[in-house]
Amino acid sequence: MDTGLSAILARSEKYLASGIEEVEEPGFSSEHDIMGEYASYLRQLVDLSSIRPLKIVIDAANGMGGLTAPSVLGTSANLSKLPLEIVPLYFALDGSFPNHEANPLDPKNLVDLQKAVLQHKADVGLAFDGDADRVFVIDEKGQPVTPSAIAAIVSLSEIARAKAKGETNVSVLHNLLTSKAVSEFIEGAGAKPVRTRVGHSLIKDEMAKTGAIFGGEHSAHYYFKDFYGADSGILAAMHVLREFGLQDKPLSEFTARFDPYFASGEINSTVTDAASKIAQIRSEYSGHSVDELDGITIASAEGESPWWWFNVRSSNTEPLLRLNVESSDQAACKALTDKVLGIIRS
């Protein structure tokens, strides 16, 4: 896909090469603080005023979440107080990220948050990445909630919002690596699930093409039509807080039904010839359906029990193959994972 960046670079280089003319009058700058408007807009999208009181620990990882969370969820923007008690972790903006990497996908970056949730007896923990477009959720036991479960929860919340506004033919995107449960919940709520390839630009392009109200990825990116098709960790967190806060169960029990299957998580393997490995896998499973939407996805036959699927795709930047497996049975998931990894790493 042509981003247009090469054309911008060419024009910039031509402009610099031609010499920059002196300006007759100096320019000026002005500042406008839009944080209050931003926080107010998000609160209009998700009303948290009527939820039960919740204690939440937020790990901003010294990134942008430390600036936005106090305004959106707290009172820093002079908005009304919500029924939330916030325990802050690493809110000070610091691009050197002195406490831990601002990447909640890596389990070691969740350790401080998990400990704090248990220490403070909090209801929920939220971990943002550096620019706060991703969010990971920790339950009251200090355990991560899968991004697929979060995608399902937010999907139901957004579908309900859309239908309350009278919208019909509602569609929701999910990438092909999210749990099978995500599409099942979307269909169960009367909306159309749209399966997509992995990646920011692809999801955003598909959001625009389809008019989807929401999109979720296995990487904890969550995209919203009402947020200009962009991803927002804080907005996803607000949906989770609302749905969770309108019922009485602890988070671990509330989220359990959204995570009914067994998954390997993404497993990376260094290979010298990715195409050859994929060909071997294709040959080994020649009797099964093969989907080439993004890499290869091979699935069990319809009606087979336990059911399973797996996806193998190449990295665009490294000599890696990425494997994801899911099954309705834990032992089957492990056996399949071991078998496919055996081919990849042989």
CORWOQUI-V330071 format. One record per pair of residues at least 4 apart in sequence whose C-alpha atoms are under 7 Angstrom apart, sorted by the first residue. I is the first residue (numbers start at 0). J is the second residue. D is the distance in whole Angstrom. If there is no record, write none. Layout:
BEGIN
i: (I	I)
j: (J	J)
d: (D	D)
END
This chain:
BEGIN
i: (3	4	5	6	7	8	9	10	11	12	13	14	15	33	34	34	35	35	36	37	38	38	38	39	40	41	41	42	45	45	47	47	48	48	50	50	50	50	51	51	51	52	52	53	53	53	53	54	54	54	54	54	54	55	55	55	55	55	55	55	55	56	56	56	56	56	56	56	56	56	57	57	57	57	57	57	58	58	58	58	58	58	58	59	59	59	59	59	59	59	59	60	60	60	60	60	60	60	60	61	61	61	61	61	61	61	62	62	62	62	62	63	63	63	63	63	64	64	64	65	65	65	65	67	68	68	69	69	69	70	70	70	72	73	73	74	74	74	96	96	99	100	101	101	102	102	103	103	103	103	103	103	106	109	110	111	112	112	113	113	113	114	114	115	116	116	116	116	116	116	117	117	117	117	121	122	122	122	123	123	123	123	124	124	124	125	125	125	125	126	126	126	127	127	127	127	127	128	128	128	131	131	131	132	132	132	132	133	133	133	133	134	134	134	135	136	136	137	137	137	137	138	138	138	138	138	139	139	144	145	146	146	146	146	147	147	147	147	147	148	148	148	148	149	150	150	150	151	151	151	151	152	152	153	153	153	153	154	154	154	155	155	155	156	156	157	157	157	158	159	160	161	161	162	162	168	169	169	169	170	170	170	170	170	170	171	171	171	171	171	171	171	172	172	172	172	172	172	172	172	173	173	173	173	173	173	173	174	174	174	174	174	174	175	175	175	176	177	177	177	179	180	180	181	182	182	183	184	185	185	185	185	186	186	186	196	196	196	198	199	200	201	202	203	203	203	204	205	206	206	206	207	211	212	212	213	213	213	214	214	214	215	215	215	216	216	220	221	221	221	221	222	222	222	222	223	223	223	223	224	231	232	233	234	235	236	237	238	239	240	241	243	243	248	248	249	250	251	254	255	260	260	261	261	261	261	261	261	262	262	262	262	263	263	263	263	263	264	265	265	265	266	266	266	267	267	267	267	268	268	268	269	269	269	270	270	270	271	272	273	273	273	274	275	276	276	277	278	279	280	280	281	287	287	287	287	288	288	289	289	289	290	290	290	291	291	293	294	294	294	294	295	295	295	296	296	296	296	297	297	297	298	298	298	299	299	299	299	305	305	305	306	306	307	307	307	308	308	308	309	309	309	310	310	310	311	311	311	311	312	312	312	313	313	313	314	314	314	324	324	325	326	326	328	329	330	331	332	333	334	335	336	337	338	339	340	341)
j: (7	8	9	10	11	12	13	14	15	16	17	18	19	37	38	76	39	76	40	41	42	70	71	43	44	45	234	46	237	238	81	241	81	82	82	241	244	245	82	244	245	82	83	82	83	84	122	83	84	85	121	122	123	83	84	85	86	121	122	123	124	85	86	87	115	116	121	123	124	125	86	87	88	124	125	126	87	88	89	112	125	126	127	63	64	65	88	89	90	126	127	89	90	96	99	101	127	128	129	65	89	90	91	92	93	96	92	93	128	129	130	67	92	129	130	131	68	127	131	69	90	91	92	71	72	73	73	74	75	74	75	76	81	80	81	78	79	80	100	101	108	108	128	129	108	128	108	109	126	127	128	135	110	113	114	115	116	124	117	137	141	118	141	119	120	121	123	124	139	141	121	139	140	141	139	138	139	250	137	138	139	250	136	137	138	134	135	136	137	134	135	136	131	133	134	135	232	132	133	134	231	232	233	220	230	231	232	219	220	231	232	219	232	236	219	143	144	141	142	143	144	142	143	144	250	251	250	251	148	149	150	217	218	219	151	177	178	181	217	152	254	257	258	153	154	181	215	155	181	184	257	156	239	157	235	238	239	158	185	213	159	185	188	160	238	161	212	213	162	163	164	165	166	166	167	190	190	191	211	190	191	192	193	211	212	191	192	193	211	212	213	214	192	193	194	195	211	213	214	215	177	193	194	195	214	215	216	194	195	196	197	215	216	194	195	196	217	181	216	217	183	184	257	185	186	192	187	188	189	190	191	192	190	191	192	201	292	293	202	203	204	205	206	207	228	229	208	209	210	211	228	228	224	223	224	222	223	224	221	222	223	220	221	222	220	221	230	230	231	232	235	228	229	230	231	227	228	229	230	228	235	236	237	238	239	240	241	242	243	244	245	250	253	252	253	253	254	255	258	259	326	327	325	326	327	328	329	332	324	325	326	332	323	324	325	332	336	323	321	322	323	321	322	323	319	320	321	322	319	320	321	318	319	320	318	319	320	318	276	277	313	320	278	279	280	343	281	282	283	284	342	285	297	298	299	300	297	298	295	296	297	295	296	297	295	296	312	310	311	312	313	310	311	312	308	309	310	311	308	309	310	307	308	309	303	306	307	308	326	327	328	326	327	325	326	327	324	325	326	323	324	325	322	323	324	320	321	322	323	320	321	322	319	320	321	318	319	320	332	336	332	331	332	332	333	334	335	336	337	338	339	340	341	342	343	344	345)
d: (7	6	6	6	6	6	6	6	6	6	6	7	6	6	6	7	6	5	6	6	6	6	4	6	7	6	7	6	6	6	7	6	6	7	7	6	5	5	7	5	7	5	6	6	5	6	6	6	5	6	5	5	7	7	6	5	6	6	6	5	6	6	5	6	7	6	7	7	5	6	6	5	6	6	5	6	6	5	6	6	6	5	6	7	5	5	6	6	5	6	5	5	7	7	7	5	7	7	7	6	5	5	5	5	5	6	5	7	7	4	6	6	7	6	5	6	5	6	5	7	4	6	7	6	5	7	4	6	6	6	5	5	7	6	7	5	6	6	6	7	6	6	5	5	7	5	6	6	6	7	6	6	7	6	6	6	6	7	7	7	5	6	7	6	6	5	7	6	7	6	7	7	7	6	6	7	5	7	6	5	6	7	6	5	6	7	6	5	6	5	5	6	5	6	5	7	7	7	6	7	7	5	7	7	5	4	4	5	5	6	4	6	5	7	7	6	6	6	5	4	6	5	6	7	5	6	6	7	7	7	6	5	7	5	6	5	6	6	6	6	7	5	5	6	6	7	5	6	5	6	7	6	7	6	7	6	7	6	7	7	6	7	7	6	7	6	7	7	6	6	6	7	5	5	7	7	5	6	7	5	4	6	7	5	6	6	5	6	5	6	5	6	6	5	6	7	7	6	4	6	7	6	5	6	5	5	6	5	4	5	6	7	5	6	6	6	6	7	6	5	7	6	7	6	6	5	6	6	7	6	7	6	5	6	7	7	6	6	6	6	6	6	6	6	6	7	6	6	6	5	6	7	7	6	5	5	5	6	6	5	7	6	5	6	5	6	6	5	6	7	6	6	5	4	6	7	5	6	6	5	6	6	6	6	6	6	6	6	6	6	6	7	7	6	6	6	6	6	7	7	6	5	6	5	6	6	5	6	6	4	7	7	6	5	6	7	7	6	6	6	5	6	5	7	6	6	5	6	5	5	7	6	5	7	6	6	7	7	7	6	7	7	6	6	6	6	6	6	6	6	7	6	7	6	7	7	6	6	6	6	5	6	5	6	5	6	7	7	6	4	7	6	5	6	7	6	4	7	6	6	6	6	4	7	6	6	5	6	7	6	6	6	6	6	4	7	6	6	7	5	4	6	6	5	7	7	6	5	7	6	5	7	6	5	6	7	5	6	7	6	6	7	5	6	6	6	6	6	6	6	6	6	6	7	6	6	6)
END
